[in-house]
Structures are given as structure tokens and as C-alpha cells.
Amino acid sequence: MDIVIKKSFTEAITIIKNSEESIINKIPKDFINILDQNKDPNYHINVNEIDVENDLLPETYSILGLIYRDFLVSKEERAKLIENEKSIIKKYQESLREKYNTDTLFKKNKDKQPTINENTQSSMTIPKKSLFRAIIERIFRKKDDFQRNF
């Protein structure tokens, strides 16, 4: 398991264990055991010194949000939170779909026609070599390599 996830489990379980008994009783014991079993044993945080706004990992906020949504609020509030999450996800997906729509991407490129300025000359010249000449040179290179090996 990823070390960041283990650290976030450690932060979440530490916060839960330092919460009021009424909150702890609402969270299923199996869920608490999963967090406790998968936490990072070498990572320690001091709950009294935590700045909740800045010191927690983003993954910890997700875990605590999941706990709040699934275990601590009423069924009506949970339904509202889930509906809000769905609308946020839907708006995000629509913005991605609009941003990366293949029709509009190619349409923008079609509008921009490349212009060629005939007055500019290329400073790079490509030497033209006949196919026959290229084959002969390759044969002689192979022959020279073969003779060097013996």
C-alpha cells in the first residue's frame, strides 16, 4: 500500500481516537480496525499541535469526509451530500468533455491554415543520394566490418 495512504490512515485514526465518545460510537468498529491495521506505525502526529487547515494530508480530508458523510450525518443530509457530489462530478466531466472535444479541437486547427512565405529560404540543404549509391556504400561498410573482425 502507498506510504501516503498509510500516513493518512494514521492521521485519520488518531483524530478519531481523540474524538468524543458519541462520534466514535457512530463509526463501525470494522472501519476503525481497517484504518488501525493499515496505518503507518512509524508516523506519529500530535493532535494538540495540528493545524487542521494546513497540516493534514489531502487524503486524510477525503477519509474524514467519507466518515462524516457515511456515518455521522442523518440519512437526509447524506442524500443531499451525495447529490451534491454527483452534480460536482457531472459539471467536471462536462467541462472536460467540452475542453477536449475532438470536433472542436480539429475545427480550431482547420481554421488556422499554415502560411508559407516563398521569400524565405531554408538554411538546411538535404543532399540527394541515389538509391544505388546508398546500397553500394552499405555493402562496402559491411565488407570492411567483416574484414576487421578476422
C-alpha positions in Angstrom: 0.0 0.0 0.0 1.2 3.5 -0.8 3.0 5.3 2.1 0.9 8.4 1.7 -2.3 6.4 2.2 -0.8 4.7 5.3 0.1 8.1 6.7 -3.4 9.4 6.0 -4.9 6.4 7.8 -2.6 7.2 10.7 -3.8 10.8 10.8 -7.5 9.7 10.5 -7.3 7.1 13.2 -5.5 9.5 15.5 -8.2 12.1 15.0 -11.0 9.5 15.5 -9.4 8.2 18.7 -9.2 11.7 20.1 -12.8 12.5 19.3 -15.8 12.4 21.6 -17.2 9.0 22.5 -20.5 9.8 20.8 -18.7 10.3 17.5 -16.6 7.1 17.9 -19.7 5.0 18.6 -21.3 6.1 15.3 -18.3 4.8 13.3 -18.4 1.0 12.7 -15.7 -0.9 14.6 -14.7 -2.8 11.4 -13.9 0.5 9.7 -11.8 1.7 12.6 -10.0 -1.7 12.7 -9.2 -1.4 8.9 -7.7 2.1 9.5 -5.8 0.9 12.5 -4.4 -2.2 10.8 -3.2 -0.3 7.7 -1.8 2.8 9.4 1.9 3.7 9.2 3.4 2.5 12.6 6.4 4.9 12.2 4.3 8.0 11.5 3.1 9.9 14.6 1.2 13.1 14.9 0.3 15.2 17.9 -3.4 16.0 17.8 -2.9 19.0 20.1 -0.5 20.7 17.7 -2.3 20.0 14.4 -3.4 23.0 12.3 -6.4 21.2 10.7 -6.4 23.6 7.8 -2.7 23.1 6.8 -1.1 20.1 8.5 -3.2 17.2 7.3 -2.7 15.3 4.0 -5.3 15.7 1.3 -6.1 12.0 1.5 -6.9 12.5 5.3 -9.5 15.1 4.4 -11.1 12.5 2.0 -11.2 9.8 4.6 -12.7 12.2 7.2 -15.2 13.4 4.6 -16.2 9.8 3.9 -16.6 9.1 7.6 -18.7 12.3 8.0 -20.9 11.5 5.0 -21.4 7.8 5.6 -21.5 7.5 9.4 -22.1 10.8 11.2 -24.9 12.7 9.4 -28.6 11.8 9.1 -29.9 10.0 6.1 -31.4 13.2 4.6 -28.2 15.1 5.0 -26.3 12.1 3.5 -28.6 12.1 0.5 -28.0 15.8 -0.1 -24.2 15.4 0.2 -24.3 12.5 -2.3 -26.4 14.5 -4.7 -24.1 17.5 -4.4 -21.0 15.2 -5.1 -22.8 13.8 -8.2 -23.5 17.3 -9.5 -19.9 18.4 -9.0 -18.6 15.3 -10.8 -21.0 15.8 -13.6 -20.0 19.5 -14.1 -16.3 18.5 -14.0 -16.9 15.8 -16.6 -18.8 18.2 -18.8 -16.0 20.8 -18.7 -13.5 18.1 -19.6 -15.7 16.9 -22.4 -16.1 20.4 -23.7 -12.4 21.2 -23.4 -11.2 18.0 -25.1 -14.0 17.5 -27.6 -12.3 16.2 -30.7 -14.7 18.0 -33.1 -13.8 21.4 -31.6 -10.1 20.6 -31.4 -9.9 19.7 -35.0 -12.1 22.6 -36.0 -9.8 25.1 -34.3 -6.8 23.6 -36.2 -8.7 23.7 -39.6 -9.3 27.4 -39.0 -5.6 28.1 -38.7 -4.1 27.5 -42.1 -0.4 27.4 -42.2 1.1 30.1 -44.3 4.2 29.6 -46.5 6.3 32.5 -47.2 8.1 31.9 -50.6 10.7 34.6 -49.9 12.2 32.6 -47.0 14.8 30.0 -47.8 15.7 27.0 -45.8 19.3 27.1 -44.5 19.3 23.4 -44.4 20.1 21.6 -47.6 19.4 17.9 -48.0 21.9 16.1 -50.0 20.3 13.8 -52.5 21.9 10.4 -52.8 20.8 7.8 -55.3 19.5 4.6 -54.0 22.1 2.7 -55.9 24.9 4.8 -54.3 23.4 4.2 -50.8 23.3 0.4 -51.4 26.9 0.3 -52.6 28.2 2.3 -49.6 26.4 0.0 -47.2 27.9 -3.1 -48.9 31.4 -1.7 -48.6 30.8 -0.8 -44.9 29.7 -4.3 -44.2 32.6 -5.7 -46.1 35.1 -3.5 -44.1 33.4 -4.5 -40.8 33.6 -8.2 -41.8 37.3 -7.9 -42.7 38.2 -6.1 -39.4 36.7 -9.0 -37.4 39.1 -11.6 -39.0 
